[in-house]
Amino acid sequence: MLRYLRSFFSAVFTPVARTLLRMGLTPNAVTVLGTAGVSLGALIFYPLGELFWGTVVITLFVFSDLIDGLMARLGDQRSEIGGFLDSVFDRVQDSAVFLGLMLWFFGTGDNYWIGVAAGICLILGLLVSYIRARAESLGYDANTGIAERPERMVLTLVFTGFVGLGMSPVVLLLVLVLLAAASVVTVAQRIATVIRQAH
């Protein structure tokens, strides 16, 4: 499903990518701007309890992750540094979203368990990414698992936005718990995959 959505959005944002290239922007600049937008949206709006509008702002900027890749291909500007920066800033965006949720629900939002679940998702999300990066640095392939980044972010943003529109926070708690469980499975899958390759 996400593969088809990515194809659809690639077609939609290709004209945007061409326009930004004509304006003289580089893919790396778009990566930085997108990360700044996502981070500010999450760390300003979420702690204020503006879960819906925070999600809207984040969603507007999160497409930069797709646009910078399109720009790199269209402008023949693909590079190892670009891929490195994209990966690093993806982690920054993910962390900002979950940190914003933690700040709200541990504070005025007054829902300790959602705060805990968001914190666990933050840690596990970083761990999932770290295992893959560390495995690749050792020459192994750990690109496997049931909880990839797009699925985690889409579900988190969608249900956070719904809670901002009045849906019960319990639904968001359930989603975060399921994401945390899926991330634990993914961590185990990736560790097992690397161990098998090592042997």
Phi, psi and chi 1 to 4 in degrees:
 res  aa     phi    psi   chi1   chi2   chi3   chi4
   1 MET       -  -48.5  177.0   65.3  173.9      -
   2 LEU   -64.1  -30.1  -75.2  174.5      -      -
   3 ARG   -64.2  -42.0 -173.3  173.6   71.8 -108.6
   4 TYR   -68.2  -38.7  -63.9  116.9      -      -
   5 LEU   -63.1  -40.1  -76.1  174.8      -      -
   6 ARG   -63.4  -40.4  179.3  168.8  -76.7  -90.5
   7 SER   -63.5  -41.5  -62.5      -      -      -
   8 PHE   -62.5  -49.8  168.7   76.2      -      -
   9 PHE   -68.7  -29.1  -75.3  119.4      -      -
  10 SER   -62.2  -42.5  -67.7      -      -      -
  11 ALA   -65.4  -39.4      -      -      -      -
  12 VAL   -66.6  -41.9  169.4      -      -      -
  13 PHE   -94.4   -2.1  -74.3  112.2      -      -
  14 THR   -59.0  -43.8  -67.0      -      -      -
  15 PRO   -61.3  -36.4  -23.3   34.3      -      -
  16 VAL   -63.4  -44.5  176.6      -      -      -
  17 ALA   -61.5  -42.0      -      -      -      -
  18 ARG   -63.3  -41.0  -68.0 -172.7 -168.6  -81.1
  19 THR   -64.1  -43.6  -60.4      -      -      -
  20 LEU   -64.5  -36.3  -66.9  174.1      -      -
  21 LEU   -65.2  -41.1  -75.5  169.2      -      -
  22 ARG   -64.5  -29.7  -76.5 -163.8  -64.9  -90.7
  23 MET   -75.8   -9.6  -68.9  170.5   59.5      -
  24 GLY    95.9    4.5      -      -      -      -
  25 LEU   -76.5  147.7  -74.0  174.8      -      -
  26 THR  -101.5  158.8   64.3      -      -      -
  27 PRO   -56.3  -38.9  -26.8   35.5      -      -
  28 ASN   -64.9  -36.9  -69.9  -15.6      -      -
  29 ALA   -64.6  -40.0      -      -      -      -
  30 VAL   -67.0  -36.7  171.3      -      -      -
  31 THR   -59.8  -45.8  -60.6      -      -      -
  32 VAL   -66.1  -45.4  172.9      -      -      -
  33 LEU   -62.6  -42.3  -70.7  172.0      -      -
  34 GLY   -63.6  -42.1      -      -      -      -
  35 THR   -64.3  -41.3  -60.6      -      -      -
  36 ALA   -61.7  -42.2      -      -      -      -
  37 GLY   -64.9  -45.2      -      -      -      -
  38 VAL   -63.2  -45.9  168.6      -      -      -
  39 SER   -64.7  -44.2  -60.3      -      -      -
  40 LEU   -67.2  -39.4  -69.6  173.2      -      -
  41 GLY   -60.4  -42.8      -      -      -      -
  42 ALA   -74.2  -39.2      -      -      -      -
  43 LEU   -90.8   -9.1  -64.0  175.6      -      -
  44 ILE  -103.4  -51.8  -68.6  175.4      -      -
  45 PHE   -75.8  -45.4  -74.1   91.5      -      -
  46 TYR   -61.1  -47.4  -78.4  177.8      -      -
  47 PRO   -63.3  -19.2  -25.6   36.3      -      -
  48 LEU   -87.2   -3.1  -66.6  174.1      -      -
  49 GLY    86.7    5.2      -      -      -      -
  50 GLU   -86.7   68.6  -63.5  -70.1  -13.9      -
  51 LEU   -67.4  -37.5  -58.6 -176.0      -      -
  52 PHE   -69.9  -52.6  174.2   72.9      -      -
  53 TRP   -68.2  -31.2  -71.2  112.3      -      -
  54 GLY   -61.9  -42.3      -      -      -      -
  55 THR   -65.5  -38.8  -61.5      -      -      -
  56 VAL   -60.6  -48.2  170.0      -      -      -
  57 VAL   -61.7  -46.5  171.3      -      -      -
  58 ILE   -59.9  -43.8  -68.1  166.4      -      -
  59 THR   -62.0  -39.5  -58.2      -      -      -
  60 LEU   -60.5  -38.8  -70.2  174.8      -      -
  61 PHE   -89.4  -22.4  -77.5   98.8      -      -
  62 VAL   -67.3  -21.7   83.1      -      -      -
  63 PHE   -70.3  -10.6  -75.2  113.2      -      -
  64 SER   -60.0  -27.8   65.0      -      -      -
  65 ASP   -64.1  -30.4 -167.8   44.0      -      -
  66 LEU   -85.3  -40.7  178.1   60.5      -      -
  67 ILE   -65.0  -40.7  -66.5  171.0      -      -
  68 ASP   -64.6  -35.1   59.8    8.3      -      -
  69 GLY   -66.5  -41.2      -      -      -      -
  70 LEU   -62.0  -42.4  -72.5  170.2      -      -
  71 MET   -62.5  -40.7  -69.0  173.2   66.6      -
  72 ALA   -63.0  -39.9      -      -      -      -
  73 ARG   -73.6  -46.3  -72.1 -168.2  -68.8  -84.1
  74 LEU   -66.2  -36.9  -67.8  170.4      -      -
  75 GLY   -94.0    6.1      -      -      -      -
  76 ASP    50.8   49.0 -165.3   23.5      -      -
  77 GLN  -117.3   23.5  -61.3 -179.1   33.7      -
  78 ARG   -68.4  137.4  -76.7  174.9  -73.6 -169.2
  79 SER  -153.8  160.9   66.7      -      -      -
  80 GLU   -64.9  -36.7  -70.5 -174.9   -6.0      -
  81 ILE   -64.4  -41.3  -68.3  -61.8      -      -
  82 GLY   -61.2  -44.0      -      -      -      -
  83 GLY   -65.0  -38.0      -      -      -      -
  84 PHE   -63.4  -48.7  168.0   75.7      -      -
  85 LEU   -62.8  -40.3  -69.8  176.3      -      -
  86 ASP   -59.8  -44.0 -164.9   50.9      -      -
  87 SER   -65.9  -43.2  179.6      -      -      -
  88 VAL   -63.5  -46.7  169.4      -      -      -
  89 PHE   -72.3  -24.7  -76.9  120.4      -      -
  90 ASP   -59.8  -41.9  -79.7   -8.6      -      -
  91 ARG   -65.1  -37.2  -52.2  -70.2   82.8   75.8
  92 VAL   -62.7  -45.5  173.2      -      -      -
  93 GLN   -61.2  -48.9  -67.7 -179.1   24.9      -
  94 ASP   -58.5  -45.8  -64.4   -2.6      -      -
  95 SER   -63.7  -39.7  -61.9      -      -      -
  96 ALA   -62.8  -41.0      -      -      -      -
  97 VAL   -62.1  -50.4  168.5      -      -      -
  98 PHE   -70.4  -33.6  -71.2  114.6      -      -
  99 LEU   -65.8  -40.0  179.3   56.6      -      -
 100 GLY   -60.9  -41.8      -      -      -      -
 101 LEU   -64.5  -41.8  -69.4  175.0      -      -
 102 MET   -61.1  -43.6  -70.0  168.4   62.8      -
 103 LEU   -61.2  -39.4  -70.4  171.2      -      -
 104 TRP   -72.5  -50.3  169.7 -114.2      -      -
 105 PHE   -77.6  -24.1  -74.3  108.2      -      -
 106 PHE   -79.6  -17.7  -82.2  140.7      -      -
 107 GLY  -104.7 -119.0      -      -      -      -
 108 THR   -62.0  -31.2  -50.1      -      -      -
 109 GLY   -63.9  -23.1      -      -      -      -
 110 ASP    49.9   53.3 -166.4   27.5      -      -
 111 ASN  -138.4   88.2 -165.6  -47.5      -      -
 112 TYR   -54.2  -42.6  174.4   79.9      -      -
 113 TRP   -72.2  -32.8  -68.5  111.4      -      -
 114 ILE   -67.8  -38.8  -67.8 -178.3      -      -
 115 GLY   -59.7  -43.8      -      -      -      -
 116 VAL   -63.3  -46.1  169.3      -      -      -
 117 ALA   -61.9  -40.6      -      -      -      -
 118 ALA   -64.2  -40.1      -      -      -      -
 119 GLY   -63.6  -42.1      -      -      -      -
 120 ILE   -64.4  -41.6  -68.2  172.2      -      -
 121 CYS   -62.9  -37.8  -75.2      -      -      -
 122 LEU   -61.7  -50.0 -170.5  160.2      -      -
 123 ILE   -64.0  -46.4  -66.5  168.1      -      -
 124 LEU   -67.4  -35.3  -71.5  172.0      -      -
 125 GLY   -62.6  -42.6      -      -      -      -
 126 LEU   -65.2  -38.4  -67.3  174.8      -      -
 127 LEU   -66.3  -41.7 -175.4   57.5      -      -
 128 VAL   -57.0  -46.5  166.1      -      -      -
 129 SER   -68.1  -40.0  -59.9      -      -      -
 130 TYR   -64.5  -41.6  175.4   76.0      -      -
 131 ILE   -59.0  -44.5  -69.0  171.4      -      -
 132 ARG   -63.2  -46.5  177.0  178.9  174.3 -179.2
 133 ALA   -63.1  -43.8      -      -      -      -
 134 ARG   -65.9  -40.1 -178.1   61.8  176.1  149.3
 135 ALA   -62.3  -44.4      -      -      -      -
 136 GLU   -65.7  -32.9  -70.9  175.7   -9.9      -
 137 SER   -66.8  -22.3   74.2      -      -      -
 138 LEU   -96.8    1.1  -64.6  172.7      -      -
 139 GLY    91.5   12.8      -      -      -      -
 140 TYR  -105.1  163.7  -58.1  121.6      -      -
 141 ASP  -111.8  116.6  178.6   15.6      -      -
 142 ALA  -120.5   28.8      -      -      -      -
 143 ASN   -84.0   71.9 -173.0   18.4      -      -
 144 THR  -147.3  171.0 -174.3      -      -      -
 145 GLY   124.8  160.8      -      -      -      -
 146 ILE   -93.6   -9.7   63.0  172.4      -      -
 147 ALA  -121.6   78.8      -      -      -      -
 148 GLU   -80.7  164.5  -64.0  -69.9  -22.5      -
 149 ARG   -57.7  -47.2  178.2 -179.8 -176.2 -100.9
 150 PRO   -56.9  -43.8  -25.3   35.6      -      -
 151 GLU   -63.1  -42.9  -70.3   90.4  -22.2      -
 152 ARG   -61.8  -45.2  -65.2 -163.4  -53.0  -91.7
 153 MET   -72.6  -41.0  -68.2  -51.3  -63.2      -
 154 VAL   -61.0  -48.7  166.5      -      -      -
 155 LEU   -64.6  -42.2  -71.2  171.5      -      -
 156 THR   -62.3  -47.5  -59.7      -      -      -
 157 LEU   -67.6  -43.0  -68.7  174.5      -      -
 158 VAL   -60.4  -49.3  166.0      -      -      -
 159 PHE   -77.1  -26.7  -75.2   95.9      -      -
 160 THR   -65.5  -43.1  -62.9      -      -      -
 161 GLY   -61.5  -41.1      -      -      -      -
 162 PHE   -63.0  -40.4  -77.1  157.7      -      -
 163 VAL   -62.8  -36.8  169.5      -      -      -
 164 GLY   -64.0  -22.8      -      -      -      -
 165 LEU   -93.6    0.9  -70.5  173.6      -      -
 166 GLY   118.2   -3.4      -      -      -      -
 167 MET   -65.9  150.5  178.3 -179.3  -78.0      -
 168 SER   -60.8  132.6  171.3      -      -      -
 169 PRO   -59.3  -20.5  -24.5   35.4      -      -
 170 VAL   -58.9  -35.1  173.4      -      -      -
 171 VAL   -63.5  -43.9  177.9      -      -      -
 172 LEU   -63.3  -39.3  178.0   59.3      -      -
 173 LEU   -59.7  -45.9  174.9   59.6      -      -
 174 LEU   -61.7  -42.1  -69.2  173.8      -      -
 175 VAL   -62.6  -45.4  168.5      -      -      -
 176 LEU   -65.2  -37.8  -67.5  177.1      -      -
 177 VAL   -64.1  -42.6  168.1      -      -      -
 178 LEU   -65.1  -39.8  -71.9  174.1      -      -
 179 LEU   -64.6  -40.1  -71.5  177.1      -      -
 180 ALA   -63.4  -43.3      -      -      -      -
 181 ALA   -62.9  -43.5      -      -      -      -
 182 ALA   -64.1  -35.3      -      -      -      -
 183 SER   -68.2  -37.8  -64.2      -      -      -
 184 VAL   -61.7  -43.4  168.6      -      -      -
 185 VAL   -62.2  -42.3  172.2      -      -      -
 186 THR   -63.3  -41.9  -60.9      -      -      -
 187 VAL   -58.0  -47.2  166.7      -      -      -
 188 ALA   -63.0  -41.9      -      -      -      -
 189 GLN   -62.4  -42.9  -72.1  175.6  -46.3      -
 190 ARG   -69.9  -39.7  -68.8 -170.5  170.6 -174.1
 191 ILE   -63.5  -44.7  -70.0  173.6      -      -
 192 ALA   -62.7  -38.6      -      -      -      -
 193 THR   -63.4  -42.7  -62.1      -      -      -
 194 VAL   -67.2  -42.0  170.9      -      -      -
 195 ILE   -60.6  -42.3  -69.0  172.9      -      -
 196 ARG   -61.9  -43.7  -79.3 -163.2  -59.2  -88.6
 197 GLN   -66.2  -36.0  -67.9  174.8   65.4      -
 198 ALA   -65.7  -29.2      -      -      -      -
 199 HIS   -90.5      -  -71.1  -54.5      -      -
